[in-house]
Amino acid sequence: MIMGLQIDNTSCSFGASITGVDLAQDLSNDLIAELRGLWVQHKVLAFPEQRMSNADLERYSSKEYSVRNLKCTKEPVIKSLKN
């Protein structure tokens, strides 16, 4: 596990909350592999308290580790959620 990465399982049968990572920064290959493994394991990942601009979201979604490289039938959509 990557140092500083905190994984908290949700109370549901799937999903986890991930802290200790700044998605607005470039991610190392090791961190990308760790997040991909967590995504496969938990199916849904939440990254609370992220401060990302629209440009950060577009950059993040265009990376090779995004859902675009999974065999999806639809183009992914990124939505900004606020509570």
A tleap script that builds the chain and sets N, CA, C and O, in Angstrom:
source leaprc.protein.ff14SB
mol = sequence {
  NMET ILE MET GLY LEU GLN ILE ASP ASN THR
  SER CYS SER PHE GLY ALA SER ILE THR GLY
  VAL ASP LEU ALA GLN ASP LEU SER ASN ASP
  LEU ILE ALA GLU LEU ARG GLY LEU TRP VAL
  GLN HIE LYS VAL LEU ALA PHE PRO GLU GLN
  ARG MET SER ASN ALA ASP LEU GLU ARG TYR
  SER SER LYS GLU TYR SER VAL ARG ASN LEU
  LYS CYS THR LYS GLU PRO VAL ILE LYS SER
  LEU LYS CASN
}
set mol.1.N position { 0.840 -1.183 0.000 }
set mol.1.CA position { 0.000 0.000 0.000 }
set mol.1.C position { 0.887 1.250 0.000 }
set mol.1.O position { 1.949 1.275 0.623 }
set mol.2.N position { 0.435 2.267 -0.701 }
set mol.2.CA position { 1.157 3.532 -0.814 }
set mol.2.C position { 1.084 4.272 0.522 }
set mol.2.O position { 0.013 4.364 1.122 }
set mol.3.N position { 2.215 4.799 0.987 }
set mol.3.CA position { 2.270 5.524 2.255 }
set mol.3.C position { 1.338 6.733 2.217 }
set mol.3.O position { 1.340 7.497 1.252 }
set mol.4.N position { 0.550 6.900 3.267 }
set mol.4.CA position { -0.355 8.029 3.381 }
set mol.4.C position { -1.743 7.782 2.828 }
set mol.4.O position { -2.663 8.551 3.107 }
set mol.5.N position { -1.911 6.726 2.050 }
set mol.5.CA position { -3.207 6.401 1.462 }
set mol.5.C position { -4.082 5.740 2.522 }
set mol.5.O position { -3.670 4.761 3.143 }
set mol.6.N position { -5.275 6.264 2.732 }
set mol.6.CA position { -6.208 5.729 3.726 }
set mol.6.C position { -7.436 5.207 2.999 }
set mol.6.O position { -8.058 5.936 2.226 }
set mol.7.N position { -7.792 3.944 3.243 }
set mol.7.CA position { -8.947 3.327 2.610 }
set mol.7.C position { -9.952 2.990 3.695 }
set mol.7.O position { -9.647 2.229 4.614 }
set mol.8.N position { -11.149 3.552 3.594 }
set mol.8.CA position { -12.225 3.263 4.544 }
set mol.8.C position { -13.382 2.638 3.784 }
set mol.8.O position { -13.970 3.257 2.897 }
set mol.9.N position { -13.702 1.386 4.149 }
set mol.9.CA position { -14.831 0.701 3.522 }
set mol.9.C position { -16.127 1.393 3.917 }
set mol.9.O position { -16.262 1.892 5.035 }
set mol.10.N position { -17.070 1.417 3.000 }
set mol.10.CA position { -18.388 1.961 3.316 }
set mol.10.C position { -19.172 0.912 4.089 }
set mol.10.O position { -18.732 -0.230 4.214 }
set mol.11.N position { -20.321 1.294 4.601 }
set mol.11.CA position { -21.173 0.340 5.313 }
set mol.11.C position { -21.990 -0.512 4.344 }
set mol.11.O position { -22.724 -1.406 4.765 }
set mol.12.N position { -21.863 -0.237 3.057 }
set mol.12.CA position { -22.558 -1.019 2.031 }
set mol.12.C position { -21.719 -2.241 1.657 }
set mol.12.O position { -20.612 -2.424 2.163 }
set mol.13.N position { -22.251 -3.057 0.782 }
set mol.13.CA position { -21.524 -4.257 0.359 }
set mol.13.C position { -20.428 -3.941 -0.655 }
set mol.13.O position { -19.676 -4.831 -1.052 }
set mol.14.N position { -20.333 -2.672 -1.078 }
set mol.14.CA position { -19.292 -2.266 -2.009 }
set mol.14.C position { -18.953 -0.807 -1.733 }
set mol.14.O position { -19.701 -0.099 -1.060 }
set mol.15.N position { -17.822 -0.373 -2.260 }
set mol.15.CA position { -17.437 1.032 -2.149 }
set mol.15.C position { -16.420 1.288 -1.052 }
set mol.15.O position { -16.377 0.586 -0.042 }
set mol.16.N position { -15.601 2.311 -1.273 }
set mol.16.CA position { -14.613 2.734 -0.284 }
set mol.16.C position { -14.351 4.221 -0.462 }
set mol.16.O position { -14.485 4.769 -1.556 }
set mol.17.N position { -13.978 4.851 0.625 }
set mol.17.CA position { -13.588 6.263 0.626 }
set mol.17.C position { -12.066 6.311 0.709 }
set mol.17.O position { -11.470 5.686 1.586 }
set mol.18.N position { -11.443 7.043 -0.193 }
set mol.18.CA position { -9.985 7.108 -0.280 }
set mol.18.C position { -9.532 8.519 0.074 }
set mol.18.O position { -9.991 9.493 -0.522 }
set mol.19.N position { -8.639 8.621 1.035 }
set mol.19.CA position { -8.022 9.901 1.394 }
set mol.19.C position { -6.507 9.736 1.367 }
set mol.19.O position { -5.991 8.620 1.298 }
set mol.20.N position { -5.811 10.854 1.423 }
set mol.20.CA position { -4.350 10.810 1.404 }
set mol.20.C position { -3.765 10.882 0.008 }
set mol.20.O position { -2.587 10.589 -0.194 }
set mol.21.N position { -4.593 11.277 -0.964 }
set mol.21.CA position { -4.135 11.430 -2.342 }
set mol.21.C position { -4.699 12.742 -2.879 }
set mol.21.O position { -5.835 13.103 -2.573 }
set mol.22.N position { -3.922 13.444 -3.665 }
set mol.22.CA position { -4.354 14.692 -4.300 }
set mol.22.C position { -4.508 14.430 -5.791 }
set mol.22.O position { -3.517 14.371 -6.520 }
set mol.23.N position { -5.741 14.274 -6.242 }
set mol.23.CA position { -5.999 13.930 -7.637 }
set mol.23.C position { -5.724 15.082 -8.596 }
set mol.23.O position { -5.730 14.886 -9.811 }
set mol.24.N position { -5.482 16.278 -8.068 }
set mol.24.CA position { -5.148 17.415 -8.930 }
set mol.24.C position { -3.674 17.377 -9.344 }
set mol.24.O position { -3.259 18.134 -10.221 }
set mol.25.N position { -2.890 16.510 -8.724 }
set mol.25.CA position { -1.471 16.370 -9.042 }
set mol.25.C position { -1.265 15.180 -9.976 }
set mol.25.O position { -2.130 14.312 -10.090 }
set mol.26.N position { -0.113 15.148 -10.642 }
set mol.26.CA position { 0.234 13.963 -11.430 }
set mol.26.C position { 0.435 12.792 -10.490 }
set mol.26.O position { 1.022 12.944 -9.419 }
set mol.27.N position { -0.048 11.623 -10.886 }
set mol.27.CA position { 0.023 10.431 -10.048 }
set mol.27.C position { 1.129 9.504 -10.539 }
set mol.27.O position { 1.327 9.332 -11.742 }
set mol.28.N position { 1.843 8.911 -9.589 }
set mol.28.CA position { 2.901 7.962 -9.946 }
set mol.28.C position { 2.280 6.683 -10.490 }
set mol.28.O position { 1.109 6.397 -10.238 }
set mol.29.N position { 3.060 5.924 -11.227 }
set mol.29.CA position { 2.575 4.647 -11.762 }
set mol.29.C position { 2.173 3.694 -10.643 }
set mol.29.O position { 1.197 2.956 -10.778 }
set mol.30.N position { 2.926 3.703 -9.526 }
set mol.30.CA position { 2.587 2.847 -8.387 }
set mol.30.C position { 1.235 3.232 -7.791 }
set mol.30.O position { 0.424 2.366 -7.463 }
set mol.31.N position { 0.998 4.542 -7.655 }
set mol.31.CA position { -0.276 5.005 -7.109 }
set mol.31.C position { -1.426 4.680 -8.058 }
set mol.31.O position { -2.503 4.281 -7.614 }
set mol.32.N position { -1.207 4.844 -9.337 }
set mol.32.CA position { -2.225 4.498 -10.332 }
set mol.32.C position { -2.583 3.021 -10.216 }
set mol.32.O position { -3.761 2.665 -10.227 }
set mol.33.N position { -1.588 2.173 -10.108 }
set mol.33.CA position { -1.830 0.734 -9.978 }
set mol.33.C position { -2.592 0.423 -8.692 }
set mol.33.O position { -3.494 -0.414 -8.690 }
set mol.34.N position { -2.233 1.091 -7.606 }
set mol.34.CA position { -2.917 0.894 -6.323 }
set mol.34.C position { -4.391 1.308 -6.427 }
set mol.34.O position { -5.274 0.577 -5.980 }
set mol.35.N position { -4.653 2.477 -7.016 }
set mol.35.CA position { -6.029 2.953 -7.149 }
set mol.35.C position { -6.841 2.053 -8.073 }
set mol.35.O position { -8.010 1.778 -7.804 }
set mol.36.N position { -6.232 1.599 -9.150 }
set mol.36.CA position { -6.932 0.686 -10.065 }
set mol.36.C position { -7.312 -0.607 -9.338 }
set mol.36.O position { -8.427 -1.103 -9.496 }
set mol.37.N position { -6.396 -1.148 -8.549 }
set mol.37.CA position { -6.686 -2.361 -7.771 }
set mol.37.C position { -7.811 -2.141 -6.768 }
set mol.37.O position { -8.667 -3.006 -6.585 }
set mol.38.N position { -7.804 -0.980 -6.119 }
set mol.38.CA position { -8.875 -0.655 -5.173 }
set mol.38.C position { -10.216 -0.506 -5.886 }
set mol.38.O position { -11.257 -0.918 -5.373 }
set mol.39.N position { -10.173 0.088 -7.072 }
set mol.39.CA position { -11.387 0.265 -7.860 }
set mol.39.C position { -11.973 -1.095 -8.242 }
set mol.39.O position { -13.179 -1.312 -8.119 }
set mol.40.N position { -11.120 -2.008 -8.702 }
set mol.40.CA position { -11.573 -3.354 -9.068 }
set mol.40.C position { -12.140 -4.067 -7.838 }
set mol.40.O position { -13.169 -4.736 -7.924 }
set mol.41.N position { -11.476 -3.923 -6.711 }
set mol.41.CA position { -11.895 -4.596 -5.483 }
set mol.41.C position { -13.210 -4.040 -4.934 }
set mol.41.O position { -14.097 -4.811 -4.567 }
set mol.42.N position { -13.345 -2.719 -4.875 }
set mol.42.CA position { -14.485 -2.089 -4.205 }
set mol.42.C position { -15.596 -1.633 -5.151 }
set mol.42.O position { -16.699 -1.331 -4.695 }
set mol.43.N position { -15.332 -1.578 -6.443 }
set mol.43.CA position { -16.290 -1.188 -7.497 }
set mol.43.C position { -16.590 0.314 -7.540 }
set mol.43.O position { -16.770 0.866 -8.626 }
set mol.44.N position { -16.648 0.977 -6.403 }
set mol.44.CA position { -16.930 2.412 -6.333 }
set mol.44.C position { -15.939 3.043 -5.362 }
set mol.44.O position { -15.790 2.582 -4.230 }
set mol.45.N position { -15.262 4.099 -5.810 }
set mol.45.CA position { -14.342 4.821 -4.933 }
set mol.45.C position { -14.805 6.264 -4.796 }
set mol.45.O position { -15.169 6.904 -5.782 }
set mol.46.N position { -14.789 6.767 -3.578 }
set mol.46.CA position { -15.082 8.177 -3.309 }
set mol.46.C position { -13.781 8.829 -2.846 }
set mol.46.O position { -13.023 8.249 -2.068 }
set mol.47.N position { -13.538 10.032 -3.331 }
set mol.47.CA position { -12.354 10.799 -2.969 }
set mol.47.C position { -12.819 12.117 -2.356 }
set mol.47.O position { -12.859 13.132 -3.052 }
set mol.48.N position { -13.173 12.124 -1.067 }
set mol.48.CA position { -13.710 13.344 -0.455 }
set mol.48.C position { -12.659 14.443 -0.338 }
set mol.48.O position { -11.455 14.189 -0.325 }
set mol.49.N position { -13.158 15.669 -0.254 }
set mol.49.CA position { -12.323 16.849 -0.012 }
set mol.49.C position { -11.307 17.127 -1.123 }
set mol.49.O position { -10.266 17.729 -0.861 }
set mol.50.N position { -11.588 16.702 -2.347 }
set mol.50.CA position { -10.687 16.996 -3.462 }
set mol.50.C position { -10.992 18.386 -4.002 }
set mol.50.O position { -12.154 18.756 -4.168 }
set mol.51.N position { -9.960 19.138 -4.270 }
set mol.51.CA position { -10.092 20.466 -4.865 }
set mol.51.C position { -9.565 20.379 -6.287 }
set mol.51.O position { -8.364 20.505 -6.526 }
set mol.52.N position { -10.478 20.161 -7.231 }
set mol.52.CA position { -10.076 19.988 -8.625 }
set mol.52.C position { -10.841 20.961 -9.502 }
set mol.52.O position { -12.060 21.095 -9.395 }
set mol.53.N position { -10.114 21.628 -10.357 }
set mol.53.CA position { -10.752 22.524 -11.329 }
set mol.53.C position { -11.310 21.677 -12.470 }
set mol.53.O position { -11.027 20.483 -12.559 }
set mol.54.N position { -12.099 22.295 -13.334 }
set mol.54.CA position { -12.580 21.577 -14.518 }
set mol.54.C position { -11.416 21.097 -15.371 }
set mol.54.O position { -11.475 20.008 -15.942 }
set mol.55.N position { -10.356 21.897 -15.465 }
set mol.55.CA position { -9.167 21.488 -16.225 }
set mol.55.C position { -8.518 20.254 -15.597 }
set mol.55.O position { -8.065 19.361 -16.313 }
set mol.56.N position { -8.469 20.199 -14.242 }
set mol.56.CA position { -7.922 19.021 -13.555 }
set mol.56.C position { -8.762 17.790 -13.877 }
set mol.56.O position { -8.215 16.721 -14.148 }
set mol.57.N position { -10.088 17.932 -13.849 }
set mol.57.CA position { -10.976 16.803 -14.144 }
set mol.57.C position { -10.777 16.294 -15.563 }
set mol.57.O position { -10.735 15.087 -15.800 }
set mol.58.N position { -10.656 17.221 -16.500 }
set mol.58.CA position { -10.436 16.817 -17.891 }
set mol.58.C position { -9.088 16.123 -18.053 }
set mol.58.O position { -8.993 15.109 -18.745 }
set mol.59.N position { -8.048 16.659 -17.423 }
set mol.59.CA position { -6.713 16.047 -17.489 }
set mol.59.C position { -6.747 14.658 -16.868 }
set mol.59.O position { -6.204 13.710 -17.435 }
set mol.60.N position { -7.378 14.534 -15.717 }
set mol.60.CA position { -7.454 13.260 -15.015 }
set mol.60.C position { -8.219 12.223 -15.845 }
set mol.60.O position { -7.801 11.069 -15.935 }
set mol.61.N position { -9.327 12.629 -16.445 }
set mol.61.CA position { -10.144 11.679 -17.201 }
set mol.61.C position { -9.509 11.282 -18.529 }
set mol.61.O position { -9.891 10.275 -19.126 }
set mol.62.N position { -8.546 12.064 -18.990 }
set mol.62.CA position { -7.916 11.733 -20.272 }
set mol.62.C position { -6.681 10.845 -20.096 }
set mol.62.O position { -6.110 10.386 -21.085 }
set mol.63.N position { -6.266 10.601 -18.869 }
set mol.63.CA position { -5.085 9.773 -18.623 }
set mol.63.C position { -5.355 8.326 -19.000 }
set mol.63.O position { -6.505 7.893 -19.073 }
set mol.64.N position { -4.289 7.592 -19.236 }
set mol.64.CA position { -4.430 6.202 -19.661 }
set mol.64.C position { -5.033 5.318 -18.588 }
set mol.64.O position { -5.497 4.221 -18.900 }
set mol.65.N position { -5.044 5.752 -17.334 }
set mol.65.CA position { -5.607 4.934 -16.270 }
set mol.65.C position { -7.076 5.222 -16.024 }
set mol.65.O position { -7.649 4.693 -15.071 }
set mol.66.N position { -7.696 6.033 -16.845 }
set mol.66.CA position { -9.100 6.372 -16.641 }
set mol.66.C position { -10.014 5.263 -17.143 }
set mol.66.O position { -9.558 4.280 -17.728 }
set mol.67.N position { -11.310 5.434 -16.905 }
set mol.67.CA position { -12.294 4.448 -17.343 }
set mol.67.C position { -12.340 4.302 -18.847 }
set mol.67.O position { -12.906 3.329 -19.347 }
set mol.68.N position { -11.772 5.225 -19.579 }
set mol.68.CA position { -11.785 5.120 -21.034 }
set mol.68.C position { -11.090 3.848 -21.518 }
set mol.68.O position { -11.426 3.337 -22.586 }
set mol.69.N position { -10.137 3.332 -20.760 }
set mol.69.CA position { -9.418 2.145 -21.201 }
set mol.69.C position { -10.071 0.845 -20.767 }
set mol.69.O position { -9.634 -0.232 -21.170 }
set mol.70.N position { -11.112 0.932 -19.950 }
set mol.70.CA position { -11.864 -0.271 -19.651 }
set mol.70.C position { -12.820 -0.501 -20.809 }
set mol.70.O position { -13.133 0.430 -21.551 }
set mol.71.N position { -13.267 -1.680 -20.964 }
set mol.71.CA position { -14.132 -1.987 -22.092 }
set mol.71.C position { -15.568 -1.569 -21.763 }
set mol.71.O position { -16.420 -2.410 -21.477 }
set mol.72.N position { -15.818 -0.268 -21.808 }
set mol.72.CA position { -17.140 0.295 -21.526 }
set mol.72.C position { -17.894 0.477 -22.837 }
set mol.72.O position { -17.299 0.650 -23.900 }
set mol.73.N position { -19.193 0.433 -22.734 }
set mol.73.CA position { -19.991 0.634 -23.935 }
set mol.73.C position { -20.336 2.099 -24.145 }
set mol.73.O position { -20.733 2.491 -25.243 }
set mol.74.N position { -20.187 2.918 -23.100 }
set mol.74.CA position { -20.508 4.334 -23.222 }
set mol.74.C position { -19.310 5.172 -22.792 }
set mol.74.O position { -18.490 4.743 -21.980 }
set mol.75.N position { -19.229 6.354 -23.345 }
set mol.75.CA position { -18.194 7.309 -22.952 }
set mol.75.C position { -18.474 7.762 -21.514 }
set mol.75.O position { -19.618 8.086 -21.193 }
set mol.76.N position { -17.463 7.791 -20.642 }
set mol.76.CA position { -17.697 8.220 -19.265 }
set mol.76.C position { -18.077 9.700 -19.190 }
set mol.76.O position { -17.686 10.509 -20.031 }
set mol.77.N position { -18.840 10.016 -18.174 }
set mol.77.CA position { -19.254 11.390 -17.935 }
set mol.77.C position { -18.774 11.785 -16.556 }
set mol.77.O position { -18.988 11.060 -15.584 }
set mol.78.N position { -18.130 12.923 -16.469 }
set mol.78.CA position { -17.670 13.426 -15.184 }
set mol.78.C position { -18.610 14.537 -14.762 }
set mol.78.O position { -18.862 15.482 -15.510 }
set mol.79.N position { -19.122 14.405 -13.554 }
set mol.79.CA position { -20.007 15.428 -13.015 }
set mol.79.C position { -19.406 15.942 -11.716 }
set mol.79.O position { -18.830 15.182 -10.937 }
set mol.80.N position { -19.545 17.210 -11.502 }
set mol.80.CA position { -19.076 17.821 -10.274 }
set mol.80.C position { -20.186 17.716 -9.236 }
set mol.80.O position { -21.289 18.219 -9.452 }
set mol.81.N position { -19.899 17.063 -8.107 }
set mol.81.CA position { -20.883 16.892 -7.050 }
set mol.81.C position { -20.521 17.764 -5.869 }
set mol.81.O position { -19.355 17.850 -5.484 }
set mol.82.N position { -21.494 18.395 -5.307 }
set mol.82.CA position { -21.286 19.231 -4.123 }
set mol.82.C position { -22.350 18.886 -3.104 }
set mol.82.O position { -23.486 18.565 -3.453 }
set mol.83.N position { -21.965 18.956 -1.829 }
set mol.83.CA position { -22.956 18.692 -0.783 }
set mol.83.C position { -23.320 19.949 -0.068 }
set mol.83.O position { -24.143 19.922 0.847 }
savepdb mol mol.pdb
quit
